[in-house]
Amino acid sequence: MKRLYGVTTAMVTPFDRIGKVDLDKVEQLTEFLIAKGVHCLYPLGTTGEMVRLSVAERKAIAETVVRKAAGRVTVFIHAGATTQEDTIELARHAEEIGADGIGCVTPIFLGANDREIEEYYAAVASSVPDHFPVYLYSIPQCAANDIKAEVAQRVADRCRNVIGIKYSFPDFLRITEYLNIHGGAFSVMPGADRLFLPLLAMGCDGVVSGVSCVYPEPFVAVYNAYLEKDLDKARKLQKIAVKYCETLKNGTNMSYFKEALKLRGIEAGHMKAPQLDLPEAEIERLRLQLDELNKETGYV
């Protein structure tokens, strides 16, 4: 089964001014990221404003990314939704259209206990063929539910296609616990862009990075330097990646990602209401910051 690895880019979703998904811009963004050398694509997650999308819209985006990628990179579709029924429908759709696998966030907003989380994942994983890989996805600061290591272990024991976890909280101790599942065979893909290099050193397979949707270059360079065992180079590159993370607000507001992509010549559309685009004064401030940073790095 395929795994996520390296620079796995969490993609934004481009909307037009009235909130309709712009599939042409989804295609353009997909091509931009592949051309920049990312290893995997991860559309329709938190960065992709998943909670603002209908099931039909999510299917259309998934189909667009898979078709445009055309096997050139690994594509995992995020299928987690607000209901178990919608999640299973999206999971099955991802398998049907030829995606390489899925991610699936915990139940969101309403509290779920350990037994409920385990049964939820067992139901989702069993809804697709057992050769179709599934990543758990824990982002407790947004979803209000966490996945304990022992719960992830039980799910992985029950479901052979649950092969890893995307963990978007910077808890090194929890990451260590995940890395011990199945004797180290469990794939761990944190979502902490600023910690990419130390996470690789811990044994994680890579990072699921929102900032790499805008500036893939430093993240790809960090990974390559790490593979080459040039740690001095990797450390220098990680510092550059961190500067971009900080300039783009570490993914806490996707409007920064979309405006920064526009500044790079990639039309990434608008935010979906009730989220708003950045005001002009903030766009100008962002432009000045990125211009200064790009002069230092050579990225344009």
N, C-alpha and C positions, 0 to 999 in steps of 0.2 A: 504493500500500500504506500502511496506517496505521502510524504510528510511536508509540512511547512519548514522552511529553513532560510538562513541568510537574511536578506532585506525583504521582508514581506510587507508590502505597502497597503495600508488601510486607505482606501480611495474615498474622496469626497464624491458627493452626488450633485451634478450641476442641474439647477432649476432655472426656468425662465422667470420673467418678472411677475408672472401670475401664479407661480408655484408648480408649473408643469415640468416634468422631467425632460431634459434635453438629451436625447439619446445620441445625437451627432457629437455633442461635447463629451459624452461618456466614451465614445469611440476615440476621439482625439486624445483624451487623457490616457486611455489605455495604451495607445501607441506611443505617447510621450514617455510613459513609465517604462515600457519595454525597451525603447531606444536608449534610455538612461541606464539600463543594466540591472533593474531590480530582479529578484529571483522569483518572487511569488506576488500575486495580486489577491487582495482581500476586500472586495466591495461589500457594501450594505451593512457595515457595522456601525459603531457609534460615530466614527468620523463621517460615515455616509448618511447620517441623519435617519437611521432606519425607522425610528418611531414616527417619522413624518410621512412615511410611505405606505401606500396600500399594497396588498398582496400582488395585485396585477402589475403595479409599478415595479415592485421588487423583482418579479419574474422577468419583466422586459429588460431591466438593467442587467440581471444575471445573464440572460441570453446574449445581450450585446457584448458584455465583457468576454464571455467564453468564445463567442464567434470571432471577435476581433483579435483576441489573443492567439487563437488558432494553434494551440499546443506549444507556442513558443516559450511560455512560462507556465508555472503551476498556478492554477486558479482555484481558490477555496471560496465558496460563497457563504457569507454569514446568513444563517437561516433563522436565528432566534427571533421570536415575535412575542406579542403580548398574550397570545393564547397558545395552548399546546396544539390545537387543531391547525392553526395557521403555520406554526413551526414545522409540523410534520408535512404539510402541503408544500412548503418551501424547500424542505429537505429532499423530498421525493422529486420535486421539479429540478433541483440542482443536479441530482444523479441522472435524471432523464436527458438533460441537455448536454451532458458530457463534462461537467465540472470535475475537478480532481478530488474534491471533498467539501466538507462544510465545517463551519464553526457554529456554535450555538450558545448564546448567552443564557445565564440562569434566568428563571422566572423573575420578572422585574416589578418594582414598586411595592406590591403586596409581599409580606414576609412569607418565606417558605422554610420549613424545617429540613433537617438532614434527610429524613425519610422521603419527604416530598421531592427534594432535589434529586435524590438517587432514582426514584421512580420516574421522574420527568425525563431524565437523560436515558434511562433504559427504554422508555417508550419511543423517544426520538431515534435512538440508535437502531432499534429493532424495526423501525419503519422503512429503513433502506437496506440494501444488501450488505451482508457482513464483510464484504471486501471493499466497501465504500467508506473511506476514513472520516471520522468525526473528531473534532476538537471541542472540548469543553471550553467555556469562556466565562471567566470571572472578572467582573469590574464592580466590586462592592460599593465603591463610592458613588456610582450612578444607579446600579440595579437594585441596591438595598439588600442583596443576598450574596453570600460568599460560598465558596466551595472549599470545605476543609480537605486536607490531604487524604484523610481516611475515607472520605466520601468519594473523592476522585478515584482512590484505589478500588473501592467496592464497585464503582461503575465500570472501571477498566477490567476488573475481574469478570464481571457479568457480560460485558459487550466487547468482543474481540476487535470491533472496528473503532472503538474509542481509543485513539492512539496518543492523545496529548491534550494539552491545555494552553489556551491563551490567557495570560494572567496580567491584568492591567492595574496592578497596585505594587508600589516599590517596596515589597517586604521580602528581604533576602532570606530570612529564616523560612518563610512559607515556600519560597522558590526551591530552597534546599530540600524541603520535604517532598515537593512534587518530583524533583529530580531523582529521588530514591524509589519512586513507584516502579514496580516490575524490574527491580534490579538495575535501574538506570536506563531502561529501554523506553520509558515514557517521554514523549517529546514535550519540551517546555518552551513556549514562545512568549516571553514577557512583552508588555506594551509600553515599557519605560524607555523611550528613545534616548534620554540622557544617560542611561546606564548600559548602553549597548555593549561596549567593550568588556566591562566587568562581568556582565551576564554571560558573554561568550566564554570568558575564563572559568566561570562556574560550571559550564557544561550545557548551557542552553543552546538550542539549535539555531537561534537567531533572534530577531525582534520583529514584532508587528508594529510598524511605525507609521503614524499619521504625518509627521513632519517630512518623511521621505516622499510623500505624495507631491510635495512642492520642491524640495531639494533632495533628490535621491543621491546625488553625487557623493557627499561626504560619508553617507552610510554605506554605500557600495564600496567606497575606498577603505573604510574601516574594516569591513569584512574581508576584503582581499588582502589587506596588510596582515590581518590576524591569521589567515590561512597560510600566508607566506612566512609566518612566525617572526615578522618584523614588528615587535611590540613598541619600539620607540616611535616608529612611523604611525602605528595604530593609535597610540596615545595622542599624538599631535592631531591626527585626523578626528579623533573623538572630541577633542576640545573645539574643533571647528563645528562639528555636528551639534554640540551643546549650544554654541552661539546662535545657530539657526533655530534650535528648539526654543531658546529664550526669546528671540526676536518674534517668533510666531506663537508666543504665549503657550507653548507646550501642548498645543492641541485642545486647550480649554474652550476655544471659540473658533469654530470652523470658518467663520467669515474672514479671519486672517489668512487661512490657507487659500481661500478662493481669491482674495484680492492679491495675494503674493503670486499665485499662478498667473493671474492676468498680467501682472508686472513682468512675468517671464514670457509673455506672449501666448499663454495657454488660456483660452476662454473657459473658465470654470463655472460660469453662471452665477446665480444668486442664492441667497439663503431662503429657506422655506419658512413662512410665517408659522409661529409668532417670532422666530428669530429674524433679526434684521441685518442687512448689509452694513458694513462699516461706514460711518460718516466721512465726508470728504477730508476733513482735517486729520482724521486718524489714518486714512489711506495715504495722505501725503507724509505723515510722520513715519509710517511703515516704509514707504518708498525711500525716504532718506536713510533710514536705518539699513535697509537691504542694499542700497547703493554703496554705502560705506563698507558693509560686510563683504559684498561681492568684489570690491576693489582689493580687499585683503586676500580673498580666496581664488579669484579668477573666474568664479561662476557668473553666468549671465542669464 
